[in-house]
């Protein structure tokens, strides 16, 4: 097999096959164009009957001759380059056409695998007017681009008409058009990993702030999107708005979502444990399931990587209105989800135990609105942030009530209660103050639902003891009247509903009275005086020191009975004018001796 160059004129035989007479070493022969070469757009110019061409002819040992390539006769002077106008069509990959200055098409390049196609596409990206000439190489025509100006190292612009390029391997590639800032348009290709970490390619998708870098030695250009990611990250972070994330698919513990903003569709990723902290079970997500949240933007500039995630909020402090949405269990702890009102995208996930310190047990229905002050808290660097309630406006049990107004309530005991319990902490958390001399020691919490919120009504033990109640089971119905007070039971500044009166609706099982325990009872007494001569010294085991125990004289309200009170806990020492109060006391009668065991509460004398 050998290759030779000829000037030819194309003809057609009766069968419609192109051929031309050539003068070979063995005489005049016919060289033919194979049908496959025509169907594959193999030639640089279209074969036309009667036109003259410069042809590359392949000869075979059997003395057969075939036309392998054609170029126009305009390129016959191999020393003189021709100025041509290069243009692309909309095909992917594009077809490259070269025309003379009068608009006549001279060349047409189609095959990406052709070395001359790659050279021309690369050069044309820098200058649509180029000078070309063909050299006669051992393996065929060799295109040479004569540089008409200094070589550019890069161009800046944007990508558009981005599509997935059909690939024969598992590596994903994109085809796209690049428009430079000075108006040059060119075709380019780039690997999928450059944008798949943050962008979902759609028909109208465009990427701004792109740089095209040229490799002159290898006739290639590469796409750089580092600046594009940097600028995009700045725009996304500046939005400070919520987004609707739609579930796309998952890969192990990674879950992918899409969301739309800035006129494009982006990709966000969330890990399984991140979704769990939001109260979302990733395994139960189906295509297009919606999640509301804020955008978490992570840009690794040194690696040129942009990651978009989902988070509940972007603020660290919030003061305003919130509305309850839903609840979930995570790590065996109930969490409640609240939205800002009006909704700006921020959501706050608060542990149920945070509510207890603000006299709330739970939220029952979606939509309850409250005014709060919240702050973000982290135990350490590695721990996930939690939301804490700094302050919260109490929800009224009845509309139009004022502070200190008595409001009727009807609810149920929130826990089991026993009259002689020695626990100083509430069933709903550690108390803020020492309850040894506090009227709410061993209190009962009654749950009352108002405005879709389960409130705490604090019932002092004396109110129950006066009715002869020693034990109440959770769920016992209780009604009465309460007023909003500054209790500071769990935290400083805490307001809560304090029962002024209560009535236990006994079901025969959940409440037990004091019958059979006549030696101990509850009674209201008045202060008479201190028996200073009867004071004595007592060794306090906790303090590991001797303390003086003061002894007082108290009377019944009818002044017919007298009681002695040995004040081991120094309860009355904290009251400056004890004669001004009426005391609810636990008393014990042993024969002729009437003793006060404990002062439960006090109020001003009428």
C-alpha positions as CSV (number, residue, x, y, z in Angstrom):
1,X,0.0,0.0,0.0
2,X,1.3,3.5,-0.8
3,X,0.0,7.1,-0.7
4,X,0.3,9.7,-3.5
5,X,-1.0,13.2,-4.2
6,X,-2.8,14.2,-7.5
7,X,-4.6,17.1,-9.0
8,X,-7.9,15.5,-10.1
9,X,-11.3,16.3,-11.6
10,X,-14.2,14.2,-10.3
11,X,-16.5,12.3,-12.5
12,X,-19.4,9.9,-12.0
13,X,-19.8,6.5,-13.6
14,X,-23.3,5.1,-14.6
15,X,-23.6,3.6,-11.1
16,X,-23.2,7.0,-9.5
17,X,-19.7,6.3,-8.0
18,X,-17.3,9.2,-7.9
19,X,-14.0,8.5,-9.7
20,X,-11.1,10.3,-11.4
21,X,-8.4,9.3,-13.9
22,X,-4.9,9.4,-12.5
23,X,-1.6,8.8,-14.2
24,X,0.1,6.2,-11.9
25,X,3.4,4.4,-12.4
26,X,1.6,1.7,-14.2
27,X,-0.2,4.0,-16.6
28,X,-3.6,5.7,-16.5
29,X,-5.8,4.3,-13.8
30,X,-9.2,5.1,-12.2
31,X,-9.3,6.1,-8.5
32,X,-12.6,5.7,-6.8
33,X,-14.4,7.2,-3.7
34,X,-15.9,4.4,-1.5
35,X,-19.5,4.8,-0.4
36,X,-18.4,4.5,3.3
37,X,-16.2,7.5,2.9
38,X,-19.2,9.5,1.7
39,X,-21.6,8.4,4.4
40,X,-19.1,9.1,7.2
41,X,-18.4,12.7,6.1
42,X,-14.8,11.6,5.8
43,X,-13.6,14.4,3.4
44,X,-12.5,18.0,4.3
45,X,-14.6,19.3,1.3
46,X,-17.7,17.9,-0.4
47,X,-17.2,15.9,-3.6
48,X,-18.9,17.6,-6.5
49,X,-18.9,16.2,-10.1
50,X,-16.8,18.3,-12.5
51,X,-14.9,20.1,-9.7
52,X,-11.1,20.1,-9.4
53,X,-9.4,19.0,-6.2
54,X,-6.1,18.0,-4.7
55,X,-6.5,14.3,-3.8
56,X,-4.7,11.9,-1.5
57,X,-4.8,8.5,-3.3
58,X,-4.1,5.1,-1.8
59,X,-2.8,2.4,-4.0
60,X,-3.0,-1.3,-3.2
61,X,-0.9,-4.4,-4.2
62,X,-3.7,-5.4,-6.6
63,X,-3.3,-2.1,-8.4
64,X,-6.6,-0.7,-7.1
65,X,-6.7,3.0,-6.2
66,X,-9.0,4.8,-3.8
67,X,-9.4,8.5,-3.0
68,X,-8.7,8.9,0.7
69,X,-9.0,12.7,1.1
70,X,-9.8,15.9,-0.8
71,X,-8.9,19.5,-0.4
72,X,-9.8,22.5,-2.6
73,X,-7.4,23.6,-5.3
74,X,-7.1,26.9,-3.5
75,X,-4.7,25.2,-1.2
76,X,-2.5,24.0,-4.1
77,X,0.3,26.4,-3.2
78,X,1.6,24.7,-0.1
79,X,3.9,27.5,0.7
80,X,1.2,30.3,0.7
81,X,-1.4,30.3,3.5
82,X,-5.0,31.3,2.9
83,X,-7.0,33.4,5.2
84,X,-10.3,31.8,6.1
85,X,-13.3,32.5,8.4
86,X,-13.9,29.7,10.9
87,X,-17.4,29.0,12.1
88,X,-19.2,26.3,14.1
89,X,-22.7,24.8,13.8
90,X,-24.8,23.7,16.8
91,X,-24.0,20.1,16.7
92,X,-22.3,18.4,19.7
93,X,-19.4,18.1,18.9
94,X,-19.6,21.0,16.5
95,X,-18.9,20.8,12.8
96,X,-16.2,23.3,11.8
97,X,-16.5,25.2,8.5
98,X,-13.8,27.3,6.8
99,X,-14.9,29.9,4.2
100,X,-12.9,32.4,2.1
101,X,-13.4,36.1,2.6
102,X,-16.2,36.0,0.0
103,X,-18.2,33.4,1.9
104,X,-17.4,30.4,-0.2
105,X,-17.1,27.3,1.9
106,X,-13.7,25.6,1.4
107,X,-13.3,23.1,4.2
108,X,-15.6,21.1,6.5
109,X,-14.2,19.2,9.6
110,X,-16.4,16.7,11.4
111,X,-14.4,14.0,13.1
112,X,-13.2,14.7,16.7
113,X,-10.5,12.0,16.2
114,X,-9.0,13.9,13.3
115,X,-5.8,15.7,14.4
116,X,-6.5,18.5,12.0
117,X,-10.0,19.0,13.5
118,X,-8.4,19.3,17.0
119,X,-5.9,21.8,15.8
120,X,-8.4,24.0,14.1
121,X,-11.0,23.9,16.9
122,X,-8.3,24.9,19.3
123,X,-6.9,27.8,17.2
124,X,-10.3,29.0,16.2
125,X,-11.2,29.5,19.8
126,X,-8.7,32.4,19.9
127,X,-9.4,34.0,16.5
128,X,-12.2,33.3,14.0
129,X,-9.9,34.7,11.2
130,X,-7.0,32.3,10.7
131,X,-4.4,31.6,8.1
132,X,-4.3,27.9,6.9
133,X,-2.1,25.8,4.7
134,X,-1.8,22.1,4.0
135,X,1.5,20.3,3.9
136,X,2.0,16.9,2.2
137,X,2.9,14.5,5.0
138,X,3.7,10.8,4.7
139,X,0.4,9.9,6.2
140,X,-1.7,12.5,4.5
141,X,-2.5,16.2,4.5
142,X,-1.2,18.0,7.5
143,X,-2.9,21.2,8.5
144,X,-0.8,24.1,9.6
145,X,-2.2,27.2,11.3
146,X,-0.1,30.2,10.7
147,X,-0.3,32.4,13.8
148,X,-1.6,35.9,12.9
149,X,-1.1,37.4,16.3
150,X,0.3,36.6,19.8
151,X,-1.0,33.5,21.4
152,X,-3.4,34.0,24.3
153,X,-2.9,32.1,27.4
154,X,-6.5,32.3,28.7
155,X,-9.9,33.8,28.1
156,X,-12.6,34.8,30.6
157,X,-16.3,34.4,30.0
158,X,-19.2,32.1,30.6
159,X,-20.4,28.6,29.7
160,X,-23.8,27.9,28.1
161,X,-25.6,25.1,26.3
162,X,-24.1,22.6,28.7
163,X,-25.0,19.0,27.9
164,X,-23.7,15.6,29.0
165,X,-21.4,14.2,26.4
166,X,-22.0,10.6,25.4
167,X,-19.1,8.6,26.8
168,X,-17.7,5.2,26.2
169,X,-16.3,5.0,29.7
170,X,-17.6,5.6,33.2
171,X,-16.0,9.0,33.3
172,X,-18.7,11.7,32.9
173,X,-17.9,14.6,30.5
174,X,-19.8,17.8,29.6
175,X,-19.9,19.6,26.2
176,X,-20.5,23.3,26.3
177,X,-20.1,26.6,24.5
178,X,-17.9,29.2,25.9
179,X,-18.5,32.9,25.2
180,X,-15.6,35.2,26.1
181,X,-15.9,38.7,27.5
182,X,-14.8,40.0,24.1
183,X,-17.5,38.1,22.3
184,X,-15.6,35.0,21.0
185,X,-17.7,31.9,21.0
186,X,-16.1,28.4,21.0
187,X,-16.9,24.8,21.8
188,X,-15.2,23.1,24.8
189,X,-15.4,20.0,26.9
190,X,-14.7,19.4,30.6
191,X,-15.0,16.6,33.2
192,X,-18.2,16.3,35.2
193,X,-16.5,16.5,38.6
194,X,-15.8,20.2,38.1
195,X,-19.5,21.1,38.6
196,X,-21.4,18.0,39.7
197,X,-20.6,18.7,43.4
198,X,-22.9,21.8,43.3
199,X,-24.8,22.1,40.1
200,X,-27.6,20.2,38.3
201,X,-27.2,20.8,34.5
202,X,-30.4,21.9,32.8
203,X,-31.2,23.2,29.3
204,X,-31.0,26.8,30.3
205,X,-28.0,26.4,32.6
206,X,-25.2,29.0,32.4
207,X,-22.0,29.3,34.5
208,X,-20.5,32.8,34.9
209,X,-16.9,33.8,35.8
210,X,-15.3,30.8,33.9
211,X,-11.7,30.9,32.6
212,X,-10.5,28.9,29.6
213,X,-6.8,28.1,29.8
214,X,-4.9,27.1,26.6
215,X,-2.3,24.4,26.2
216,X,-0.6,25.5,23.0
217,X,1.8,22.5,22.9
218,X,-1.0,19.9,22.9
219,X,-3.6,22.0,21.1
220,X,-6.0,21.8,24.0
221,X,-8.0,24.1,26.3
222,X,-9.2,23.4,29.8
223,X,-12.1,24.9,31.8
224,X,-11.4,26.5,35.2
225,X,-14.3,27.2,37.4
226,X,-12.6,28.2,40.7
227,X,-13.6,31.8,40.3
228,X,-17.1,30.8,39.3
229,X,-17.5,28.8,42.5
230,X,-16.0,31.6,44.6
231,X,-18.5,34.2,43.2
232,X,-21.4,31.8,43.4
233,X,-20.6,31.0,47.1
234,X,-20.7,34.7,47.9
235,X,-24.0,35.2,46.2
236,X,-25.6,32.2,47.9
237,X,-24.3,33.1,51.4
238,X,-25.6,36.7,50.9
239,X,-29.1,35.5,50.3
240,X,-30.0,34.6,53.9
241,X,-33.3,33.0,52.8
242,X,-34.9,29.6,53.2
243,X,-35.0,27.1,50.4
244,X,-37.2,24.1,49.4
245,X,-35.0,21.1,49.0
246,X,-36.4,18.2,46.9
247,X,-35.0,14.7,47.5
248,X,-33.1,13.3,44.5
249,X,-31.3,10.1,45.4
250,X,-28.9,8.7,48.0
251,X,-25.5,7.0,48.0
252,X,-24.9,5.1,51.2
253,X,-25.2,7.7,54.1
254,X,-25.2,10.6,51.7
255,X,-28.5,12.1,50.5
256,X,-28.8,14.4,47.5
257,X,-31.4,17.1,47.1
258,X,-32.1,19.8,44.5
259,X,-33.2,23.4,45.0
260,X,-33.7,26.4,42.7
261,X,-32.3,29.9,43.1
262,X,-30.5,32.6,41.0
263,X,-32.1,31.1,37.9
264,X,-30.4,27.7,38.2
265,X,-30.9,24.3,39.8
266,X,-28.4,23.4,42.4
267,X,-27.4,20.2,44.2
268,X,-27.3,19.9,48.0
269,X,-26.0,17.0,50.1
270,X,-26.9,16.0,53.6
271,X,-25.4,13.1,55.7
272,X,-27.7,10.7,57.4
273,X,-26.8,11.9,60.9
274,X,-27.5,15.5,59.8
275,X,-31.0,14.5,58.6
276,X,-31.6,12.7,61.9
277,X,-30.8,15.8,63.9
278,X,-33.5,17.5,61.8
279,X,-35.9,14.8,62.6
280,X,-35.9,13.3,59.1
281,X,-35.5,9.6,58.4
282,X,-33.5,9.4,55.3
283,X,-34.4,5.8,54.6
284,X,-38.1,6.8,54.2
285,X,-37.5,9.6,51.7
286,X,-38.9,9.2,48.2
287,X,-38.2,11.2,45.0
288,X,-39.2,14.8,45.2
289,X,-40.0,14.7,49.0
290,X,-39.7,18.3,50.3
291,X,-37.5,19.6,53.1
292,X,-37.4,23.2,54.1
293,X,-34.2,24.7,55.5
294,X,-31.3,27.1,55.1
295,X,-28.4,26.6,52.8
296,X,-25.0,25.7,54.3
297,X,-22.2,26.8,51.9
298,X,-18.7,25.3,52.2
299,X,-16.0,26.5,49.8
300,X,-12.6,24.8,49.8
301,X,-10.6,27.3,47.7
302,X,-7.3,25.4,47.7
303,X,-9.0,22.4,46.1
304,X,-11.6,24.4,44.1
305,X,-14.5,22.5,45.7
306,X,-17.9,23.9,46.5
307,X,-20.3,21.9,48.7
308,X,-23.9,22.9,49.4
309,X,-25.6,21.4,52.5
310,X,-28.8,21.8,54.5
311,X,-29.1,23.3,57.9
312,X,-31.9,24.4,60.1
313,X,-30.8,28.0,60.7
314,X,-28.0,30.4,59.9
315,X,-28.3,32.6,63.0
316,X,-26.8,32.1,66.4
317,X,-29.3,34.4,68.3
318,X,-32.9,35.1,67.6
319,X,-35.6,37.3,69.2
320,X,-39.1,37.3,67.8
321,X,-42.1,35.1,67.1
322,X,-41.9,31.4,66.4
323,X,-44.6,28.9,65.5
324,X,-44.6,25.2,66.4
325,X,-44.3,22.7,63.5
326,X,-43.6,19.2,64.6
327,X,-41.7,16.9,67.0
328,X,-39.5,13.9,66.8
329,X,-37.4,11.6,68.9
330,X,-33.6,11.6,68.5
331,X,-31.3,9.7,70.9
332,X,-34.4,8.9,73.1
333,X,-35.0,12.6,73.6
334,X,-38.0,14.5,72.3
335,X,-37.2,17.5,70.1
336,X,-39.6,20.1,68.9
337,X,-39.3,22.1,65.6
338,X,-40.2,25.7,65.4
339,X,-40.2,28.2,62.5
340,X,-39.7,31.9,62.5
341,X,-43.0,33.9,62.2
342,X,-43.1,35.3,59.5
343,X,-41.0,32.4,58.1
344,X,-37.6,33.5,56.7
345,X,-36.2,30.0,56.4
346,X,-34.8,29.7,59.9
347,X,-36.0,26.8,62.0
348,X,-35.1,26.0,65.6
349,X,-34.9,22.5,67.1
350,X,-35.4,22.6,70.8
351,X,-35.3,19.8,73.3
352,X,-38.5,19.3,75.3
353,X,-36.5,19.7,78.6
354,X,-35.8,23.3,77.6
355,X,-39.5,24.0,77.8
356,X,-39.8,22.9,81.4
357,X,-37.8,25.8,82.7
358,X,-40.4,28.1,81.1
359,X,-43.4,26.4,82.7
360,X,-44.3,24.5,79.5
361,X,-44.6,20.7,79.2
362,X,-45.2,20.2,75.5
363,X,-46.8,21.5,72.3
364,X,-49.9,19.7,71.1
365,X,-50.9,21.0,67.7
366,X,-49.1,22.7,64.8
367,X,-49.5,26.5,64.6
368,X,-49.0,27.7,68.2
369,X,-47.2,31.1,68.1
370,X,-45.0,32.6,70.8
371,X,-42.5,35.4,71.3
372,X,-39.1,34.1,72.5
373,X,-35.5,35.0,72.8
374,X,-33.2,32.1,71.7
375,X,-29.4,31.5,71.6
376,X,-27.2,28.8,70.2
377,X,-25.1,26.7,72.6
378,X,-22.3,24.2,72.1
379,X,-20.9,22.1,74.9
380,X,-17.6,21.8,73.1
381,X,-16.1,22.2,69.6
382,X,-17.0,18.7,68.5
383,X,-20.6,18.7,69.8
384,X,-23.5,19.7,67.6
385,X,-25.1,23.1,68.5
386,X,-28.3,23.2,70.5
387,X,-30.9,25.9,70.9
388,X,-31.6,27.3,74.4
389,X,-34.5,29.5,75.4
390,X,-33.2,32.7,77.1
391,X,-36.7,34.0,77.7
392,X,-40.2,33.4,76.6
393,X,-43.5,35.2,77.0
394,X,-46.1,33.1,78.9
395,X,-49.2,32.1,77.0
396,X,-52.4,33.1,78.7
397,X,-54.7,30.5,80.1
398,X,-57.5,32.9,79.2
399,X,-57.7,35.8,76.9
400,X,-57.6,39.4,78.3
401,X,-56.2,38.4,81.7
402,X,-53.9,40.6,83.7
403,X,-51.0,39.8,85.9
404,X,-52.2,38.6,89.3
405,X,-55.7,37.9,87.9
406,X,-57.1,34.6,89.0
407,X,-57.8,32.3,86.0
408,X,-59.8,29.1,86.2
409,X,-58.0,25.9,85.0
410,X,-59.0,22.3,84.5
411,X,-56.3,19.7,83.9
412,X,-54.6,16.5,84.9
413,X,-51.7,15.6,87.2
414,X,-48.6,15.4,85.1
415,X,-46.8,12.9,87.4
416,X,-47.3,10.8,90.5
417,X,-47.2,12.8,93.8
418,X,-46.8,11.7,97.4
419,X,-47.2,14.0,100.4
420,X,-44.1,12.8,102.3
421,X,-41.7,12.9,99.3
422,X,-38.3,14.2,100.4
423,X,-37.3,15.1,96.8
424,X,-36.4,18.7,96.5
425,X,-36.1,18.7,92.7
426,X,-39.1,18.8,90.5
427,X,-40.0,15.8,88.3
428,X,-39.4,18.3,85.4
429,X,-35.8,19.2,86.3
430,X,-33.4,20.5,88.8
431,X,-34.7,23.5,90.8
432,X,-33.1,26.9,90.6
433,X,-33.3,27.7,94.3
434,X,-33.1,25.9,97.7
435,X,-36.6,24.5,98.5
436,X,-35.9,23.7,102.1
437,X,-37.8,26.8,103.2
438,X,-39.8,27.3,100.0
439,X,-43.5,26.9,99.7
440,X,-43.2,24.9,96.4
441,X,-41.2,22.1,98.0
442,X,-42.8,18.8,96.9
443,X,-45.2,20.6,94.6
444,X,-47.5,18.9,92.1
445,X,-47.5,19.9,88.4
446,X,-50.9,19.9,86.8
447,X,-51.0,19.8,83.0
448,X,-53.4,22.2,81.4
449,X,-53.8,22.6,77.6
450,X,-54.5,26.1,76.3
451,X,-53.9,27.4,72.8
452,X,-52.4,24.1,71.7
453,X,-49.8,24.2,74.5
454,X,-49.5,22.0,77.5
455,X,-48.8,24.4,80.4
456,X,-47.6,23.7,83.9
457,X,-49.8,24.7,86.9
458,X,-47.8,24.5,90.0
459,X,-49.8,23.3,93.0
460,X,-48.1,23.7,96.4
461,X,-48.3,20.7,98.6
462,X,-50.3,22.6,101.4
463,X,-53.2,23.0,99.1
464,X,-53.5,19.3,98.8
465,X,-52.7,18.5,102.4
466,X,-55.5,20.9,103.6
467,X,-57.9,18.6,101.7
468,X,-56.4,15.5,103.3
469,X,-54.8,14.3,100.1
470,X,-51.6,12.3,100.6
471,X,-51.1,10.7,97.2
472,X,-52.1,11.5,93.6
473,X,-51.5,9.4,90.5
474,X,-50.6,10.8,87.1
475,X,-53.7,11.6,85.1
476,X,-55.9,12.6,88.1
477,X,-58.2,15.4,87.1
478,X,-57.6,18.7,89.0
479,X,-59.4,22.0,88.6
480,X,-59.1,25.3,90.4
481,X,-57.8,28.9,89.9
482,X,-54.3,30.1,89.3
483,X,-52.4,33.4,88.8
484,X,-49.3,34.2,86.9
485,X,-46.3,34.7,89.2
486,X,-42.6,35.2,89.2
487,X,-41.7,31.8,90.5
488,X,-38.0,31.4,89.5
489,X,-38.4,27.7,90.2
490,X,-36.1,26.4,87.5
491,X,-34.3,29.5,86.2
492,X,-33.9,33.2,87.1
493,X,-36.8,35.3,85.9
494,X,-39.1,32.3,85.3
495,X,-42.8,33.0,85.3
496,X,-45.4,30.3,86.0
497,X,-49.0,29.6,86.9
498,X,-49.3,29.2,90.7
499,X,-52.5,27.5,91.9
500,X,-54.4,29.6,94.5
501,X,-57.2,27.0,94.9
502,X,-57.6,23.5,93.6
503,X,-60.0,20.6,93.7
504,X,-59.0,17.0,93.1
505,X,-61.7,15.1,91.2
506,X,-61.2,11.7,92.8
507,X,-61.8,8.6,90.7
508,X,-61.4,6.3,93.6
509,X,-58.0,5.0,92.6
510,X,-55.7,7.9,91.7
511,X,-56.1,10.0,94.9
512,X,-55.8,8.9,98.5
513,X,-56.8,10.8,101.7
514,X,-55.4,11.1,105.2
515,X,-57.9,8.8,107.0
516,X,-56.1,6.6,109.7
517,X,-53.2,9.1,110.1
518,X,-54.7,11.3,112.8
519,X,-51.3,11.9,114.5
520,X,-50.2,14.2,111.6
521,X,-52.3,16.9,110.0
522,X,-52.2,20.3,108.3
523,X,-53.4,23.4,110.0
524,X,-53.1,27.2,109.7
525,X,-51.5,29.0,112.7
526,X,-50.5,32.4,113.8
527,X,-47.2,33.6,115.3
528,X,-47.2,34.5,119.1
529,X,-43.6,34.9,120.2
530,X,-40.2,33.3,120.5
531,X,-39.4,31.2,123.6
532,X,-35.8,32.5,123.9
533,X,-35.2,30.7,127.2
534,X,-35.9,27.4,125.5
535,X,-33.4,27.7,122.7
536,X,-30.8,25.0,122.6
537,X,-27.7,23.8,120.7
538,X,-28.0,21.1,118.0
539,X,-25.2,19.4,116.0
540,X,-25.9,19.7,112.3
541,X,-24.5,16.6,110.5
542,X,-24.5,18.3,107.1
543,X,-22.7,21.4,108.2
544,X,-20.6,19.4,110.7
545,X,-21.1,22.1,113.3
546,X,-23.2,23.1,116.2
547,X,-26.2,25.3,115.5
548,X,-28.6,27.2,117.7
549,X,-32.2,25.9,117.4
550,X,-34.8,28.6,118.1
551,X,-38.1,27.7,119.7
552,X,-41.4,29.6,118.9
553,X,-44.9,29.7,120.2
554,X,-47.8,29.6,117.7
555,X,-51.6,29.5,118.1
556,X,-54.5,28.1,116.2
557,X,-56.7,30.6,114.5
558,X,-59.3,30.3,117.2
559,X,-56.6,30.8,119.8
560,X,-57.8,27.7,121.7
561,X,-54.7,25.6,121.1
562,X,-51.0,26.4,121.5
563,X,-48.2,24.8,119.4
564,X,-44.4,24.6,119.9
565,X,-42.1,24.9,116.9
566,X,-38.5,23.9,117.1
567,X,-37.0,25.7,114.1
568,X,-34.1,23.3,113.1
569,X,-34.1,24.8,109.5
570,X,-34.2,28.4,110.6
571,X,-37.4,29.0,108.6
572,X,-38.7,31.9,110.7
573,X,-35.3,33.6,111.0
574,X,-35.7,34.6,107.4
575,X,-38.9,36.5,108.1
576,X,-38.4,40.0,109.5
577,X,-42.0,40.4,110.8
578,X,-43.3,36.9,111.6
579,X,-46.4,38.2,113.4
580,X,-47.7,39.7,110.1
581,X,-48.2,36.2,108.5
582,X,-50.5,33.3,108.7
583,X,-48.7,29.9,108.4
584,X,-49.8,26.6,106.9
585,X,-48.1,24.1,109.1
586,X,-47.7,20.3,109.3
587,X,-48.5,19.5,113.0
588,X,-48.2,16.4,115.1
589,X,-50.2,15.7,118.2
590,X,-48.7,13.3,120.8
591,X,-51.1,13.1,123.7
592,X,-51.1,16.6,125.3
593,X,-48.2,17.9,123.2
594,X,-48.9,19.9,120.1
595,X,-45.8,20.3,117.9
596,X,-45.2,22.0,114.6
597,X,-43.1,19.7,112.4
598,X,-42.7,22.0,109.4
599,X,-44.0,25.3,108.0
600,X,-45.3,24.6,104.5
601,X,-46.2,28.1,103.3
602,X,-47.2,31.6,104.5
603,X,-49.5,34.4,103.6
604,X,-50.3,37.9,104.9
605,X,-52.9,37.8,107.7
606,X,-56.3,39.2,106.8
